[in-house]
Amino acid sequence: MTSTDAPPSEALPIATPSDRRSGLSRWLLAGSIGILVLGGGFVGWRLIAPRLGGPPMAGMPPGVAVTLETVQTGQVQNSSEFIGRLEAQSAVALQPEVSGRVVQVYVSAGDRVTPGTPILLISPEQSQSGLTSAQASVSAAQAAQNTAQSQLRALETRRLELEADLDLEQKEYERAVTLVEAGALSVQDLDLARRDLDVARAALNSGVEEIAAARSGVAQARASLGQAEAARAGAEQDLQDRTVFAPIAGIVGDLPIKLGDYVAPGTLITSITENASLELDLNIPLGQRSELTLGLPVEILQGGSDEVLSTGSITFISPQADADTQTVLVKARFTNGIGRLQDAQQVQARIIWSQEPGVLVPTSAVTRLGGQTFLYVAEAGEPDELPPPESLPPGMPAPEQVARLRPVELGAIQGDRYHVIEGISPGETIVVSGILNLQDGTPILPKPMGRPLSQVLSDW
């Protein structure tokens, strides 16, 4: 019998797991290197192929219509954005000072009012009655004062008469004394003269007392008149308080009060807000406290865009930090000329820390390849880069420039433009539209800014 088994020296080798892993790793490494080589070759071909000369690729136009722009310098801002809340500098909540039912409403929500404009009237009947009674009391007190003053004047006139009588009796007594001493008049006549003098003196003293009492009566009447006038003023004020007036100029807010509603002191009638001047509250992290200074410009932005609604400046920096949030309260003041800002509105604000000149280019002009940023710069083309005139369609202008792909270093976005830190200089010309149809060295045909590409092509 012939054996079919192979001799031991010719047996096939057995693959171990370590051998399989080693082979797989070699295949993965070789594949990765191949992909990198192919990718790098493709990118290199994209960058240098147009510079090798030769005819354009089949189907490619002899020139690409593009829009060009001259690079210029602008103001590059160093800024930060925050969320803040606006507060009107002139606002008031209206509340009545008396109780009663609303009998008339003079304005509507949204009306613009000036100081002194009536807002609503609260039932004035009781106050009117009180005012009428107070006016009557004033009239009575005035009449009483007039009477007291008339009596005082009469008593003062009577005092003058009594003083004259006393002076006459004094002289008569002195004459009687002289005559008695001379023996020309009896002692009895002297006694009568003394009696008349005493009577005149007593009458004058009584008149003086009556005058003092009359003056007291006048003072009391004057006090009563003052009380009556104060009561009338109070009644007039109460009647005036029945009409609620606008204390400031502004726009009337929500007005929930209706005719017949009962209101009392403390009832909120409405609010009046003047949005012409607004103050913005911002909470700035302590890490940026050293950069804060009074007068720094602040911009309020339209939500979701870079449109500036209003520009103001920092007017207040709190000397204390918030212990919970570790922020500093900053206030900035704004004018609201266009009327697009509101009291209590939450807004996006930008603090501009500094501004300096820098190169700015449209964001649409930037292209990216392999993680690097580039611009297409318009330069004069070499003869071997431009299509020969005989190859151009009839009526089509001959390209004189080509687009050069130039690497640039970009900074922050300023609106719709990039700040170019390095790679481009002011005065150079760059391509700002049509870059998707370009590669390095592609002939270009500038078109007027804003002119549709379809119209440019149709002219050829």
VOPAGU-2260 file (C-alpha; in pm, 1 decimal, decimal comma):
REM VOPAGU-2260
SITE   aa  ch    i         X         Y         Z
SITE  MET   A    0       0,0       0,0       0,0
SITE  THR   A    1     124,5     339,4     -93,8
SITE  SER   A    2      86,4     606,8     172,5
SITE  THR   A    3     -55,8     945,9      67,1
SITE  ASP   A    4      81,3    1129,6     369,0
SITE  ALA   A    5     356,7    1378,3     291,1
SITE  PRO   A    6     686,2    1323,0     456,0
SITE  PRO   A    7     746,1    1534,2     764,2
SITE  SER   A    8    1006,5    1742,6     587,4
SITE  GLU   A    9     748,0    1859,1     326,7
SITE  ALA   A   10     460,5    1947,0     567,5
SITE  LEU   A   11     292,1    2294,1     515,1
SITE  PRO   A   12     370,9    2557,8     783,0
SITE  ILE   A   13      90,4    2641,3    1024,0
SITE  ALA   A   14       7,9    3020,6    1060,5
SITE  THR   A   15      -3,0    3139,5    1418,1
SITE  PRO   A   16    -232,3    3426,3    1540,9
SITE  SER   A   17      69,1    3654,9    1588,4
SITE  ASP   A   18     168,5    3597,5    1223,3
SITE  ARG   A   19    -183,0    3693,3    1106,7
SITE  ARG   A   20    -184,9    4014,8    1315,0
SITE  SER   A   21     158,4    4112,3    1181,5
SITE  GLY   A   22      46,7    4064,5     822,3
SITE  LEU   A   23    -273,9    4263,1     874,0
SITE  SER   A   24     -78,9    4551,7    1029,1
SITE  ARG   A   25     157,7    4557,9     731,7
SITE  TRP   A   26    -135,4    4571,3     490,5
SITE  LEU   A   27    -304,8    4857,9     687,5
SITE  LEU   A   28      20,4    5054,1     700,8
SITE  ALA   A   29      82,2    5006,9     330,0
SITE  GLY   A   30    -278,8    5112,9     250,7
SITE  SER   A   31    -256,1    5425,7     464,6
SITE  ILE   A   32      69,7    5531,3     298,4
SITE  GLY   A   33     -86,2    5476,2     -41,3
SITE  ILE   A   34    -390,3    5689,8      43,2
SITE  LEU   A   35    -170,2    5973,1     173,5
SITE  VAL   A   36      47,8    5961,1    -138,5
SITE  LEU   A   37    -255,1    5967,3    -367,3
SITE  GLY   A   38    -423,4    6248,3    -171,1
SITE  GLY   A   39    -106,4    6457,3    -157,1
SITE  GLY   A   40     -49,4    6400,4    -525,7
SITE  PHE   A   41    -403,9    6516,1    -602,6
SITE  VAL   A   42    -369,6    6834,1    -395,1
SITE  GLY   A   43     -27,2    6903,3    -544,1
SITE  TRP   A   44    -168,2    6851,8    -890,5
SITE  ARG   A   45    -450,6    7096,4    -808,2
SITE  LEU   A   46    -197,2    7359,6    -702,6
SITE  ILE   A   47      74,9    7319,5    -968,5
SITE  ALA   A   48     -97,0    7168,7   -1270,3
SITE  PRO   A   49    -216,8    7505,5   -1409,1
SITE  ARG   A   50     140,1    7640,9   -1383,7
SITE  LEU   A   51     277,5    7367,5   -1610,4
SITE  GLY   A   52     126,7    7533,4   -1913,0
SITE  GLY   A   53     -44,3    7346,0   -2187,2
SITE  PRO   A   54    -393,4    7380,8   -2319,5
SITE  PRO   A   55    -694,0    7407,7   -2089,9
SITE  MET   A   56    -887,3    7097,3   -2003,6
SITE  ALA   A   57   -1160,0    6992,8   -2242,2
SITE  GLY   A   58   -1489,3    7164,0   -2164,3
SITE  MET   A   59   -1322,0    7434,8   -1954,7
SITE  PRO   A   60   -1399,9    7794,3   -2060,2
SITE  PRO   A   61   -1102,8    8006,6   -2177,1
SITE  GLY   A   62   -1174,1    8250,3   -1892,4
SITE  VAL   A   63   -1385,0    8254,1   -1574,4
SITE  ALA   A   64   -1604,0    8556,0   -1504,7
SITE  VAL   A   65   -1528,9    8684,4   -1154,6
SITE  THR   A   66   -1580,4    8992,0    -941,6
SITE  LEU   A   67   -1268,8    9167,7    -817,7
SITE  GLU   A   68   -1213,5    9399,3    -522,7
SITE  THR   A   69    -917,6    9612,7    -419,8
SITE  VAL   A   70    -793,6    9527,2     -72,4
SITE  GLN   A   71    -828,8    9818,6     168,7
SITE  THR   A   72    -766,1    9883,1     534,8
SITE  GLY   A   73   -1043,8    9927,6     789,9
SITE  GLN   A   74   -1099,7    9945,7    1163,0
SITE  VAL   A   75   -1036,8    9611,2    1330,2
SITE  GLN   A   76   -1215,9    9583,3    1661,9
SITE  ASN   A   77   -1115,3    9393,2    1971,4
SITE  SER   A   78   -1453,7    9329,5    2128,8
SITE  SER   A   79   -1663,4    9096,8    2345,2
SITE  GLU   A   80   -2035,0    9027,5    2339,0
SITE  PHE   A   81   -2266,5    9000,9    2638,4
SITE  ILE   A   82   -2637,7    8972,9    2715,6
SITE  GLY   A   83   -2790,6    9263,4    2906,4
SITE  ARG   A   84   -3122,1    9422,5    3003,2
SITE  LEU   A   85   -3245,8    9769,6    2910,6
SITE  GLU   A   86   -3416,5   10003,5    3154,5
SITE  ALA   A   87   -3594,6   10328,7    3066,1
SITE  GLN   A   88   -3459,1   10636,1    3240,9
SITE  SER   A   89   -3804,6   10795,0    3255,5
SITE  ALA   A   90   -4088,0   10566,0    3364,2
SITE  VAL   A   91   -4365,8   10582,5    3623,8
SITE  ALA   A   92   -4645,6   10356,4    3750,2
SITE  LEU   A   93   -4968,1   10552,3    3800,2
SITE  GLN   A   94   -5174,9   10491,5    4113,5
SITE  PRO   A   95   -5474,0   10693,0    4244,0
SITE  GLU   A   96   -5455,1   10889,0    4569,0
SITE  VAL   A   97   -5829,0   10858,7    4644,6
SITE  SER   A   98   -6089,3   10583,9    4636,6
SITE  GLY   A   99   -6390,3   10569,2    4409,3
SITE  ARG   A  100   -6531,4   10443,5    4083,5
SITE  VAL   A  101   -6389,0   10534,8    3746,6
SITE  VAL   A  102   -6635,9   10754,6    3560,2
SITE  GLN   A  103   -6419,8   10854,7    3261,9
SITE  VAL   A  104   -6105,7   10730,7    3084,4
SITE  TYR   A  105   -5934,7   10990,0    2868,1
SITE  VAL   A  106   -5657,7   10786,7    2697,2
SITE  SER   A  107   -5591,3   10444,6    2545,7
SITE  ALA   A  108   -5296,7   10208,5    2572,6
SITE  GLY   A  109   -5017,5   10315,5    2339,1
SITE  ASP   A  110   -5109,3   10685,7    2336,9
SITE  ARG   A  111   -4825,4   10935,7    2368,3
SITE  VAL   A  112   -4892,7   11189,8    2643,8
SITE  THR   A  113   -4727,1   11502,7    2782,3
SITE  PRO   A  114   -4700,7   11613,7    3147,6
SITE  GLY   A  115   -5042,2   11718,0    3279,5
SITE  THR   A  116   -5246,1   11509,7    3034,3
SITE  PRO   A  117   -5557,8   11370,2    3216,0
SITE  ILE   A  118   -5564,3   10990,1    3225,4
SITE  LEU   A  119   -5892,6   10909,4    3403,6
SITE  LEU   A  120   -6155,8   11059,4    3637,4
SITE  ILE   A  121   -6274,6   10901,3    3964,8
SITE  SER   A  122   -6633,3   10976,8    4082,0
SITE  PRO   A  123   -6608,4   11343,2    4193,6
SITE  GLU   A  124   -6958,8   11391,4    4345,6
SITE  GLN   A  125   -6862,6   11350,5    4711,4
SITE  SER   A  126   -6553,4   11562,5    4667,8
SITE  GLN   A  127   -6757,5   11832,7    4494,8
SITE  SER   A  128   -7003,8   11836,5    4785,4
SITE  GLY   A  129   -6719,8   11862,0    5033,5
SITE  LEU   A  130   -6569,7   12148,9    4835,9
SITE  THR   A  131   -6901,9   12337,0    4834,0
SITE  SER   A  132   -6932,4   12296,4    5211,1
SITE  ALA   A  133   -6572,4   12407,1    5260,8
SITE  GLN   A  134   -6629,3   12715,3    5047,1
SITE  ALA   A  135   -6935,6   12804,3    5259,1
SITE  SER   A  136   -6729,2   12769,3    5575,5
SITE  VAL   A  137   -6466,9   12998,5    5430,6
SITE  SER   A  138   -6732,7   13258,1    5350,8
SITE  ALA   A  139   -6874,0   13241,3    5706,1
SITE  ALA   A  140   -6529,8   13266,3    5860,2
SITE  GLN   A  141   -6448,0   13560,7    5636,0
SITE  ALA   A  142   -6766,0   13739,5    5745,3
SITE  ALA   A  143   -6690,3   13672,0    6114,1
SITE  GLN   A  144   -6342,5   13811,3    6071,5
SITE  ASN   A  145   -6477,4   14121,5    5900,3
SITE  THR   A  146   -6724,2   14176,5    6187,8
SITE  ALA   A  147   -6452,5   14133,7    6450,9
SITE  GLN   A  148   -6228,0   14376,7    6268,0
SITE  SER   A  149   -6510,7   14634,1    6244,5
SITE  GLN   A  150   -6576,2   14606,0    6618,0
SITE  LEU   A  151   -6205,7   14649,1    6689,6
SITE  ARG   A  152   -6189,4   14959,8    6475,8
SITE  ALA   A  153   -6495,9   15106,9    6659,9
SITE  LEU   A  154   -6342,2   15036,3    7000,5
SITE  GLU   A  155   -6013,8   15193,3    6897,2
SITE  THR   A  156   -6203,5   15504,5    6787,6
SITE  ARG   A  157   -6390,3   15508,2    7122,6
SITE  ARG   A  158   -6057,5   15480,5    7306,1
SITE  LEU   A  159   -5942,9   15804,1    7145,0
SITE  GLU   A  160   -6256,1   15975,2    7278,3
SITE  LEU   A  161   -6199,8   15833,7    7625,7
SITE  GLU   A  162   -5837,3   15945,6    7622,8
SITE  ALA   A  163   -5956,4   16298,7    7532,0
SITE  ASP   A  164   -6214,0   16292,7    7813,3
SITE  LEU   A  165   -5951,3   16178,0    8061,6
SITE  ASP   A  166   -5718,9   16457,7    7954,1
SITE  LEU   A  167   -5997,3   16714,1    7999,1
SITE  GLU   A  168   -6091,9   16583,5    8344,1
SITE  GLN   A  169   -5723,1   16586,6    8444,5
SITE  LYS   A  170   -5699,0   16954,9    8355,0
SITE  GLU   A  171   -6026,7   17035,5    8536,0
SITE  TYR   A  172   -5900,8   16867,2    8849,2
SITE  GLU   A  173   -5571,2   17055,2    8840,8
SITE  ARG   A  174   -5760,7   17386,1    8799,1
SITE  ALA   A  175   -5987,1   17301,6    9093,6
SITE  VAL   A  176   -5682,0   17230,0    9311,8
SITE  THR   A  177   -5537,8   17570,3    9226,6
SITE  LEU   A  178   -5863,3   17752,1    9297,2
SITE  VAL   A  179   -5914,8   17572,4    9628,7
SITE  GLU   A  180   -5566,4   17669,3    9738,6
SITE  ALA   A  181   -5645,3   18031,6    9646,0
SITE  GLY   A  182   -5973,2   18016,9    9838,2
SITE  ALA   A  183   -6174,1   18078,1    9524,8
SITE  LEU   A  184   -6335,2   17735,7    9518,3
SITE  SER   A  185   -6477,0   17513,9    9785,7
SITE  VAL   A  186   -6337,9   17175,7    9884,6
SITE  GLN   A  187   -6666,0   17015,3    9774,0
SITE  ASP   A  188   -6605,0   17130,6    9418,3
SITE  LEU   A  189   -6256,6   16977,7    9435,8
SITE  ASP   A  190   -6410,4   16646,9    9537,6
SITE  LEU   A  191   -6645,3   16658,1    9241,1
SITE  ALA   A  192   -6354,5   16724,2    9006,9
SITE  ARG   A  193   -6163,2   16426,0    9152,8
SITE  ARG   A  194   -6465,9   16202,8    9104,1
SITE  ASP   A  195   -6502,8   16304,5    8738,4
SITE  LEU   A  196   -6131,2   16235,2    8683,1
SITE  ASP   A  197   -6161,4   15887,0    8833,1
SITE  VAL   A  198   -6465,7   15810,5    8620,6
SITE  ALA   A  199   -6282,7   15916,2    8301,8
SITE  ARG   A  200   -5980,0   15702,9    8394,8
SITE  ALA   A  201   -6199,1   15398,8    8463,2
SITE  ALA   A  202   -6381,0   15444,5    8132,6
SITE  LEU   A  203   -6050,6   15451,3    7945,3
SITE  ASN   A  204   -5926,4   15139,1    8121,7
SITE  SER   A  205   -6250,7   14962,0    8033,6
SITE  GLY   A  206   -6214,9   15069,0    7670,5
SITE  VAL   A  207   -5858,0   14932,1    7658,5
SITE  GLU   A  208   -5978,3   14597,4    7791,8
SITE  GLU   A  209   -6255,3   14587,2    7533,1
SITE  ILE   A  210   -6000,7   14655,7    7261,0
SITE  ALA   A  211   -5782,9   14369,7    7384,2
SITE  ALA   A  212   -6085,0   14139,2    7379,0
SITE  ALA   A  213   -6175,0   14260,7    7029,0
SITE  ARG   A  214   -5824,0   14195,2    6906,8
SITE  SER   A  215   -5842,0   13842,7    7046,9
SITE  GLY   A  216   -6171,6   13799,5    6865,1
SITE  VAL   A  217   -6011,4   13916,0    6540,3
SITE  ALA   A  218   -5725,0   13671,4    6588,4
SITE  GLN   A  219   -5970,0   13389,6    6653,3
SITE  ALA   A  220   -6173,1   13486,3    6349,9
SITE  ARG   A  221   -5854,2   13492,2    6140,3
SITE  ALA   A  222   -5761,5   13145,4    6270,4
SITE  SER   A  223   -6107,8   13015,6    6189,7
SITE  LEU   A  224   -6074,3   13159,3    5840,8
SITE  GLY   A  225   -5736,8   12988,2    5799,4
SITE  GLN   A  226   -5885,3   12655,5    5905,0
SITE  ALA   A  227   -6175,2   12702,1    5665,9
SITE  GLU   A  228   -5939,1   12789,9    5381,2
SITE  ALA   A  229   -5723,6   12485,3    5459,7
SITE  ALA   A  230   -6033,8   12268,1    5455,6
SITE  ARG   A  231   -6131,8   12419,4    5122,7
SITE  ALA   A  232   -5781,2   12357,9    4983,7
SITE  GLY   A  233   -5805,1   11998,4    5100,7
SITE  ALA   A  234   -6142,7   11963,1    4934,1
SITE  GLU   A  235   -6004,1   12117,8    4615,8
SITE  GLN   A  236   -5704,6   11881,2    4624,6
SITE  ASP   A  237   -5933,2   11586,0    4684,1
SITE  LEU   A  238   -6141,4   11693,0    4386,9
SITE  GLN   A  239   -5827,0   11739,7    4181,8
SITE  ASP   A  240   -5701,2   11397,6    4290,0
SITE  ARG   A  241   -6013,1   11253,3    4138,3
SITE  THR   A  242   -5847,6   11323,1    3804,0
SITE  VAL   A  243   -5527,6   11125,9    3750,1
SITE  PHE   A  244   -5277,8   11321,2    3537,7
SITE  ALA   A  245   -4964,0   11211,7    3353,8
SITE  PRO   A  246   -4661,7   11332,5    3553,4
SITE  ILE   A  247   -4414,6   11279,5    3265,1
SITE  ALA   A  248   -4409,3   11258,7    2889,0
SITE  GLY   A  249   -4413,0   10911,7    2737,1
SITE  ILE   A  250   -4624,9   10627,5    2604,5
SITE  VAL   A  251   -4918,9   10485,1    2799,0
SITE  GLY   A  252   -4876,5   10117,2    2878,8
SITE  ASP   A  253   -5142,5    9854,3    2936,2
SITE  LEU   A  254   -5462,8   10013,9    3070,8
SITE  PRO   A  255   -5672,4    9741,1    3235,3
SITE  ILE   A  256   -5899,8    9988,4    3421,5
SITE  LYS   A  257   -6245,7   10028,9    3267,5
SITE  LEU   A  258   -6545,4   10251,6    3334,0
SITE  GLY   A  259   -6716,3   10156,7    3659,0
SITE  ASP   A  260   -6412,6    9986,6    3812,1
SITE  TYR   A  261   -6348,3   10067,0    4178,3
SITE  VAL   A  262   -5999,5   10190,1    4252,8
SITE  ALA   A  263   -5820,7   10282,0    4573,5
SITE  PRO   A  264   -5476,2   10411,8    4669,3
SITE  GLY   A  265   -5227,8   10145,8    4561,5
SITE  THR   A  266   -5433,2   10026,5    4261,8
SITE  LEU   A  267   -5211,3   10014,9    3950,6
SITE  ILE   A  268   -5386,3   10212,5    3678,4
SITE  THR   A  269   -5121,9   10205,4    3405,9
SITE  SER   A  270   -4760,1   10296,0    3337,5
SITE  ILE   A  271   -4604,5   10573,4    3134,6
SITE  THR   A  272   -4266,8   10499,9    2979,7
SITE  GLU   A  273   -4035,2   10723,6    2782,3
SITE  ASN   A  274   -3798,5   10505,2    2576,7
SITE  ALA   A  275   -3600,6   10794,7    2431,4
SITE  SER   A  276   -3319,2   10735,1    2682,6
SITE  LEU   A  277   -3231,4   10383,4    2798,2
SITE  GLU   A  278   -2973,3   10236,2    3033,2
SITE  LEU   A  279   -2819,7    9892,9    2976,4
SITE  ASP   A  280   -2712,8    9666,6    3263,7
SITE  LEU   A  281   -2427,9    9424,9    3183,7
SITE  ASN   A  282   -2252,9    9171,4    3408,4
SITE  ILE   A  283   -1885,4    9150,5    3310,1
SITE  PRO   A  284   -1662,0    8864,0    3435,6
SITE  LEU   A  285   -1401,2    8969,4    3689,9
SITE  GLY   A  286   -1126,7    8852,1    3453,7
SITE  GLN   A  287   -1206,2    9148,0    3226,8
SITE  ARG   A  288   -1242,7    9405,4    3506,1
SITE  SER   A  289    -899,6    9556,1    3436,7
SITE  GLU   A  290   -1005,7    9637,7    3078,6
SITE  LEU   A  291   -1315,8    9832,4    3185,9
SITE  THR   A  292   -1300,1   10211,1    3170,5
SITE  LEU   A  293   -1565,8   10479,6    3166,0
SITE  GLY   A  294   -1651,2   10591,6    2815,0
SITE  LEU   A  295   -1579,5   10259,1    2639,2
SITE  PRO   A  296   -1811,0   10230,8    2335,2
SITE  VAL   A  297   -2092,1    9976,3    2357,1
SITE  GLU   A  298   -2311,7    9860,8    2067,4
SITE  ILE   A  299   -2656,2    9701,7    2087,7
SITE  LEU   A  300   -2693,3    9438,6    1816,1
SITE  GLN   A  301   -2994,9    9306,5    1632,3
SITE  GLY   A  302   -3054,8    8954,4    1762,5
SITE  GLY   A  303   -2904,9    8690,5    1535,5
SITE  SER   A  304   -2716,2    8941,9    1317,9
SITE  ASP   A  305   -2436,9    9195,8    1328,9
SITE  GLU   A  306   -2664,4    9495,9    1266,9
SITE  VAL   A  307   -2603,7    9776,2    1518,1
SITE  LEU   A  308   -2927,9    9919,1    1658,7
SITE  SER   A  309   -2772,3   10184,3    1882,5
SITE  THR   A  310   -2432,8   10296,3    2009,2
SITE  GLY   A  311   -2362,3   10421,7    2360,5
SITE  SER   A  312   -2084,4   10425,3    2617,8
SITE  ILE   A  313   -2012,0   10295,5    2966,2
SITE  THR   A  314   -2126,1   10544,8    3231,8
SITE  PHE   A  315   -2095,6   10335,5    3549,9
SITE  ILE   A  316   -1869,5   10058,1    3680,8
SITE  SER   A  317   -1973,6    9904,8    4012,0
SITE  PRO   A  318   -1706,5    9920,2    4283,3
SITE  GLN   A  319   -1829,2    9583,7    4414,7
SITE  ALA   A  320   -1836,1    9237,4    4258,6
SITE  ASP   A  321   -2128,9    8997,7    4276,4
SITE  ALA   A  322   -2029,4    8728,3    4523,9
SITE  ASP   A  323   -2242,9    8460,0    4355,3
SITE  THR   A  324   -2163,8    8520,4    3987,1
SITE  GLN   A  325   -1818,6    8680,6    4028,6
SITE  THR   A  326   -1911,8    8953,2    3784,3
SITE  VAL   A  327   -1904,3    9333,5    3787,5
SITE  LEU   A  328   -2216,0    9538,8    3711,0
SITE  VAL   A  329   -2161,5    9786,7    3428,0
SITE  LYS   A  330   -2412,3   10041,4    3299,3
SITE  ALA   A  331   -2415,8   10203,1    2955,6
SITE  ARG   A  332   -2651,6   10474,9    2833,1
SITE  PHE   A  333   -2816,8   10486,6    2490,0
SITE  THR   A  334   -3047,7   10711,5    2291,9
SITE  ASN   A  335   -3334,3   10537,9    2115,4
SITE  GLY   A  336   -3379,8   10765,1    1816,8
SITE  ILE   A  337   -3514,0   10495,4    1582,4
SITE  GLY   A  338   -3749,3   10358,4    1848,9
SITE  ARG   A  339   -3647,9    9992,2    1807,1
SITE  LEU   A  340   -3552,8    9941,7    2171,9
SITE  GLN   A  341   -3790,6    9888,1    2464,1
SITE  ASP   A  342   -3784,0    9916,2    2840,3
SITE  ALA   A  343   -3698,5    9582,1    3009,7
SITE  GLN   A  344   -3580,6    9436,9    2674,7
SITE  GLN   A  345   -3306,2    9173,9    2684,1
SITE  VAL   A  346   -3045,8    9252,1    2418,6
SITE  GLN   A  347   -2712,7    9137,0    2282,9
SITE  ALA   A  348   -2444,1    9401,1    2339,1
SITE  ARG   A  349   -2085,0    9437,0    2223,6
SITE  ILE   A  350   -1817,6    9617,1    2425,8
SITE  ILE   A  351   -1540,6    9747,8    2200,3
SITE  TRP   A  352   -1217,4    9727,3    2397,1
SITE  SER   A  353    -995,7    9876,0    2126,6
SITE  GLN   A  354    -984,3    9962,8    1754,0
SITE  GLU   A  355    -688,0    9971,3    1517,3
SITE  PRO   A  356    -633,3    9975,8    1138,7
SITE  GLY   A  357    -613,0    9638,7     965,9
SITE  VAL   A  358    -672,1    9459,5     636,3
SITE  LEU   A  359   -1030,1    9336,2     588,1
SITE  VAL   A  360   -1155,0    9109,4     307,5
SITE  PRO   A  361   -1504,9    8969,6     236,8
SITE  THR   A  362   -1574,5    8630,5     388,7
SITE  SER   A  363   -1692,2    8516,0      43,8
SITE  ALA   A  364   -1337,9    8561,7     -90,7
SITE  VAL   A  365   -1183,7    8304,4     144,1
SITE  THR   A  366   -1138,2    7944,0      34,1
SITE  ARG   A  367   -1001,6    7651,1     233,8
SITE  LEU   A  368    -786,0    7361,0     115,0
SITE  GLY   A  369    -641,3    7096,0     344,4
SITE  GLY   A  370    -716,2    7300,0     656,2
SITE  GLN   A  371    -532,8    7608,4     518,4
SITE  THR   A  372    -703,1    7937,2     420,9
SITE  PHE   A  373    -636,3    8099,7      81,6
SITE  LEU   A  374    -732,3    8401,8    -126,1
SITE  TYR   A  375    -733,9    8422,7    -504,8
SITE  VAL   A  376    -523,8    8724,5    -606,2
SITE  ALA   A  377    -567,6    8874,8    -954,4
SITE  GLU   A  378    -229,7    8903,7   -1128,2
SITE  ALA   A  379    -111,7    8959,6   -1483,0
SITE  GLY   A  380     -95,7    8627,2   -1662,6
SITE  GLU   A  381     206,2    8483,9   -1841,3
SITE  PRO   A  382     165,0    8423,0   -2217,9
SITE  ASP   A  383     167,7    8046,9   -2173,4
SITE  GLU   A  384    -110,6    8074,3   -1909,3
SITE  LEU   A  385    -353,8    8273,4   -2126,1
SITE  PRO   A  386    -557,3    8116,9   -2407,9
SITE  PRO   A  387    -448,2    8215,6   -2762,1
SITE  PRO   A  388    -681,4    8473,0   -2922,7
SITE  GLU   A  389    -776,6    8235,0   -3203,0
SITE  SER   A  390    -919,6    7991,1   -2947,8
SITE  LEU   A  391   -1168,3    8243,8   -2809,5
SITE  PRO   A  392   -1531,3    8252,7   -2917,5
SITE  PRO   A  393   -1622,9    8542,7   -3146,4
SITE  GLY   A  394   -1677,7    8865,6   -2949,2
SITE  MET   A  395   -1530,9    8730,0   -2625,0
SITE  PRO   A  396   -1260,7    8952,8   -2468,2
SITE  ALA   A  397    -919,8    8799,2   -2420,8
SITE  PRO   A  398    -829,8    8733,4   -2053,7
SITE  GLU   A  399    -530,7    8934,0   -1930,7
SITE  GLN   A  400    -520,5    8815,6   -1567,4
SITE  VAL   A  401    -506,8    8488,4   -1382,4
SITE  ALA   A  402    -614,9    8394,0   -1028,2
SITE  ARG   A  403    -320,2    8309,2    -802,1
SITE  LEU   A  404    -393,8    8101,3    -495,3
SITE  ARG   A  405    -222,4    8262,9    -197,5
SITE  PRO   A  406    -219,7    8132,2     161,4
SITE  VAL   A  407    -325,0    8386,4     425,6
SITE  GLU   A  408    -354,9    8396,0     803,0
SITE  LEU   A  409    -695,0    8511,6     921,5
SITE  GLY   A  410    -804,7    8682,7    1241,1
SITE  ALA   A  411   -1152,2    8740,2    1379,5
SITE  ILE   A  412   -1460,5    8812,8    1170,0
SITE  GLN   A  413   -1563,6    9180,7    1162,6
SITE  GLY   A  414   -1923,4    9178,2    1040,8
SITE  ASP   A  415   -1912,7    9017,1     695,2
SITE  ARG   A  416   -1534,8    9047,6     659,2
SITE  TYR   A  417   -1227,4    8865,5     784,8
SITE  HIS   A  418    -931,9    9039,2     939,8
SITE  VAL   A  419    -624,9    8925,2     743,4
SITE  ILE   A  420    -324,2    8911,7     972,9
SITE  GLU   A  421     -69,3    8807,1     711,2
SITE  GLY   A  422     -51,4    8718,2     342,2
SITE  ILE   A  423    -214,8    9013,9     164,2
SITE  SER   A  424    -144,9    9386,6     144,8
SITE  PRO   A  425    -364,6    9691,8      84,8
SITE  GLY   A  426    -390,3    9782,9    -282,4
SITE  GLU   A  427    -379,5    9426,3    -412,6
SITE  THR   A  428    -677,0    9293,6    -606,9
SITE  ILE   A  429    -857,9    8977,7    -496,6
SITE  VAL   A  430   -1140,9    8765,5    -635,0
SITE  VAL   A  431   -1458,6    8800,2    -426,8
SITE  SER   A  432   -1704,2    8592,6    -633,3
SITE  GLY   A  433   -1678,2    8296,8    -870,0
SITE  ILE   A  434   -1402,8    8127,8    -668,5
SITE  LEU   A  435   -1572,2    7784,7    -691,8
SITE  ASN   A  436   -1480,8    7778,9   -1062,7
SITE  LEU   A  437   -1115,0    7867,2   -1003,8
SITE  GLN   A  438    -788,9    7690,4    -945,3
SITE  ASP   A  439    -439,3    7832,6    -922,9
SITE  GLY   A  440    -351,2    8005,4   -1250,2
SITE  THR   A  441    -700,7    8004,7   -1402,6
SITE  PRO   A  442    -751,1    8294,9   -1653,5
SITE  ILE   A  443   -1017,8    8534,4   -1527,4
SITE  LEU   A  444   -1244,7    8795,9   -1682,5
SITE  PRO   A  445   -1344,2    9069,0   -1433,2
SITE  LYS   A  446   -1709,9    9167,2   -1441,0
SITE  PRO   A  447   -1868,8    9484,4   -1301,7
SITE  MET   A  448   -1961,3    9460,2    -933,2
SITE  GLY   A  449   -2319,1    9341,9    -888,5
SITE  ARG   A  450   -2368,2    9233,3   -1252,5
SITE  PRO   A  451   -2522,5    8881,0   -1286,6
SITE  LEU   A  452   -2291,9    8612,0   -1424,4
SITE  SER   A  453   -2560,8    8497,6   -1670,3
SITE  GLN   A  454   -2571,9    8847,2   -1821,7
SITE  VAL   A  455   -2193,5    8859,4   -1856,0
SITE  LEU   A  456   -2187,1    8522,7   -2032,6
SITE  SER   A  457   -2476,8    8620,2   -2258,2
SITE  ASP   A  458   -2275,3    8923,0   -2382,5
SITE  TRP   A  459   -2010,8    8681,7   -2516,5
